[in-house]
Amino acid sequence: MLSIDNLQVYYGSVHALKGVALKVNEGELITVIGSNGAGKSTLLRTISGLLRPRSGTIAYQGRIINSLKPHEIVKAGISHCPEGRHLFAPLTVIENLMMGAFQRRRGEEYDRDLRWVFELFPVLKERQVQPAGTLSGGEQQMLAIGRALMAVPKLLLLDEPSLGLAPMLVSRIFEVLIELRRTGTTILLVEQNARMALRIADRGYVLETGQMVLQGSGKDLGSNPAVVKAYLGGEASCRV
């Protein structure tokens, strides 16, 4: 579904991504782990068209999308749930969800997908007329994911969905990711909670200072001594 080859991305003179290569097959949940500043968010922002690569290719379903505008990439089937949520704070919950579907027409499929988001996150239905900026951190994260889902993505890019959340809410977010994969959504997940990310991932990549240094199944990476030492607190307890 997604194939990235020799991706070179710069912020001015700073070389952020250095020859990154990555593949995502349809139906997979792929995770990218790495320390702060490794280039994980840059990777997702480049895929979604918010940043332009200096060279290299991003192919989605066999089509090179390097030069597409962000809204064209969304229309093609890629939806990005960014780090920090970036909700429209003054707008209500339902209005934020509608913004996720801005390229769609209202109709039976739209209403069906809205009901599905409310089934995934019942609290959003309860708070649908509440301004997004007044929600708790966990509720805002649910809304950010729901907004991305209203675009009906074939490929969902998720950037740090568990960041800053209480453990119970982290568990709920990962349960939803498993449910999304089960229902056919392909997911590329960037996550600092490496333990849980590798636990649910089909495959994973390790990104360090802009370079992919390791890849493998979630289970293999979860038991790799170097990954355990750097990202799992020295304890190999990743279960798949």
C-alpha positions in Angstrom: 0.0 0.0 0.0 2.8 2.4 0.9 6.4 2.3 -0.3 9.0 4.8 0.7 12.5 4.7 -0.8 15.6 6.8 -0.1 13.6 9.7 1.5 15.7 12.8 2.1 14.0 15.6 4.1 15.6 18.8 5.3 14.5 21.7 7.6 16.7 24.4 6.1 20.2 23.1 6.5 19.2 20.4 9.0 19.1 16.9 7.4 16.1 15.4 9.2 15.5 12.2 7.2 18.5 10.4 5.7 17.6 7.9 3.1 14.6 6.5 4.9 12.9 3.4 3.4 9.7 1.8 4.6 6.9 -0.4 3.4 3.4 -0.8 4.6 1.2 -3.7 3.3 -2.6 -3.4 3.2 -4.2 -4.4 6.5 -1.0 -4.1 8.5 -0.4 -2.2 11.7 3.2 -0.8 11.4 4.9 1.1 14.2 7.9 3.4 14.1 9.7 3.9 17.4 12.6 6.1 18.3 13.8 8.8 20.7 12.7 12.4 20.6 14.1 14.2 17.6 14.7 11.0 15.6 12.5 12.2 12.8 9.3 10.2 13.4 6.9 13.1 13.2 8.8 14.4 10.2 8.2 11.1 8.4 4.4 11.3 8.9 4.3 15.0 7.9 6.2 14.2 4.7 3.9 11.4 3.8 0.8 13.6 4.3 2.3 16.4 2.2 2.9 18.9 5.0 6.6 18.7 4.2 8.3 18.2 0.8 11.2 15.7 0.4 14.3 17.0 -1.3 14.6 13.6 -3.0 13.4 10.0 -2.7 9.9 8.6 -3.5 6.7 8.1 -1.6 4.4 5.7 -3.5 0.8 5.0 -2.3 -1.0 2.2 -4.0 1.6 2.4 -6.8 1.2 6.1 -7.4 4.0 8.6 -6.6 2.5 11.2 -4.3 5.5 13.4 -3.5 4.1 16.4 -5.3 0.4 16.1 -4.2 -1.1 18.8 -1.9 -2.2 17.6 1.6 -6.0 17.7 0.7 -5.3 15.6 -2.4 -3.5 13.1 -0.3 -6.4 12.9 2.1 -8.8 12.5 -0.9 -6.5 9.6 -2.1 -7.1 7.8 1.2 -4.4 8.8 3.7 -5.5 10.5 6.9 -3.1 12.0 9.5 -3.9 12.3 13.2 -1.0 14.7 14.3 0.9 14.9 17.5 -0.7 17.5 19.7 -4.2 16.8 18.3 -4.5 20.3 16.6 -8.3 20.4 17.2 -10.4 23.4 16.3 -10.8 24.4 19.9 -13.8 26.8 19.6 -15.8 24.4 17.4 -17.9 21.7 19.0 -17.1 18.0 19.0 -19.6 17.4 16.1 -18.2 20.3 14.1 -14.6 18.9 14.5 -15.8 15.6 13.2 -17.5 17.3 10.3 -14.2 19.0 9.5 -12.6 15.6 9.1 -15.2 14.8 6.5 -15.0 18.1 4.6 -14.4 16.4 1.2 -17.4 14.2 1.6 -21.1 14.7 1.0 -23.6 14.2 3.7 -25.6 11.0 3.2 -26.2 7.5 4.5 -22.5 6.5 4.4 -21.5 9.7 6.3 -24.2 9.1 9.0 -23.0 5.4 9.3 -19.4 6.5 9.8 -20.4 9.1 12.4 -22.3 6.4 14.3 -19.2 4.2 14.1 -17.0 6.9 15.6 -19.5 7.3 18.4 -19.5 3.6 19.0 -15.7 3.6 19.2 -15.7 6.7 21.5 -19.1 6.9 23.3 -18.0 10.0 25.3 -17.8 12.0 22.0 -21.5 11.4 21.5 -22.3 12.6 25.0 -20.2 15.7 24.4 -21.0 16.4 20.7 -22.2 20.0 21.3 -19.3 20.8 23.7 -16.4 23.0 22.5 -13.4 20.8 21.7 -11.1 23.0 23.7 -13.0 22.2 26.9 -12.5 18.4 26.7 -10.0 16.5 28.8 -6.7 15.5 27.2 -8.0 11.9 26.7 -11.3 13.1 25.2 -9.4 15.4 22.8 -7.2 12.6 21.6 -10.3 10.5 20.9 -11.8 13.4 19.0 -8.6 13.8 17.0 -8.7 10.1 16.0 -12.4 10.3 15.3 -11.9 13.4 13.1 -9.2 11.5 11.1 -11.5 8.5 10.7 -14.3 10.6 9.3 -12.2 11.0 6.2 -12.6 7.2 5.7 -8.9 6.6 5.3 -7.5 3.4 3.8 -4.2 4.3 5.5 -4.3 6.1 8.9 -1.2 7.9 10.1 -1.1 8.2 13.9 1.5 10.4 15.7 1.9 9.8 19.4 -1.8 9.0 20.2 -1.0 8.0 23.8 1.2 11.0 24.7 0.4 12.5 28.1 -2.6 10.2 28.7 -3.4 8.3 31.9 -2.7 4.6 31.8 -6.4 3.6 31.5 -6.9 5.9 28.6 -3.7 4.6 26.9 -5.1 1.1 27.1 -8.4 2.3 25.5 -6.6 4.0 22.7 -4.6 0.8 21.9 -7.8 -1.2 22.1 -9.3 1.1 19.4 -6.2 0.6 17.2 -6.6 -3.2 17.4 -10.3 -2.8 16.5 -9.4 -0.5 13.6 -6.9 -3.1 12.2 -9.5 -5.8 12.6 -12.0 -3.9 10.6 -9.5 -3.4 7.7 -7.9 0.0 8.3 -4.1 0.0 7.6 -2.2 1.9 10.3 1.2 3.5 10.4 1.8 4.4 14.1 4.5 6.6 15.5 4.6 6.0 19.3 7.0 6.6 22.2 5.3 3.9 24.2 7.4 1.4 22.4 6.4 -1.5 24.6 2.7 -1.3 23.8 3.3 -0.3 20.2 5.4 -3.4 19.5 2.9 -5.5 21.4 0.2 -4.8 18.8 2.3 -4.2 15.7 2.7 -6.6 12.8 6.0 -5.1 12.0 8.1 -2.3 13.3 11.0 0.1 12.4 13.5 1.8 14.7 14.4 5.4 13.6 17.5 7.0 15.0 18.7 10.5 14.0 16.9 10.3 10.7 17.9 6.8 9.7 16.2 3.5 9.9 18.5 1.3 11.9 16.4 -1.8 12.6 13.2 -3.4 11.3 11.4 -6.7 12.0 8.2 -8.1 13.5 6.8 -6.6 16.6 7.7 -9.7 18.5 11.3 -9.8 17.3 12.0 -6.1 18.0 10.4 -6.4 21.4 13.0 -9.1 22.3 15.9 -7.5 20.6 18.5 -6.6 23.2 19.4 -3.2 21.7 15.7 -2.2 21.5 15.1 -3.5 25.0 17.9 -1.5 26.4 17.1 1.7 24.5 13.3 1.8 24.5 11.8 -0.8 26.8 13.6 0.1 30.1 15.9 -2.9 30.0 13.1 -5.5 30.3 12.1 -7.7 27.4 8.4 -8.3 28.2 6.8 -7.4 24.9 4.1 -10.0 24.3 2.3 -10.3 21.0 
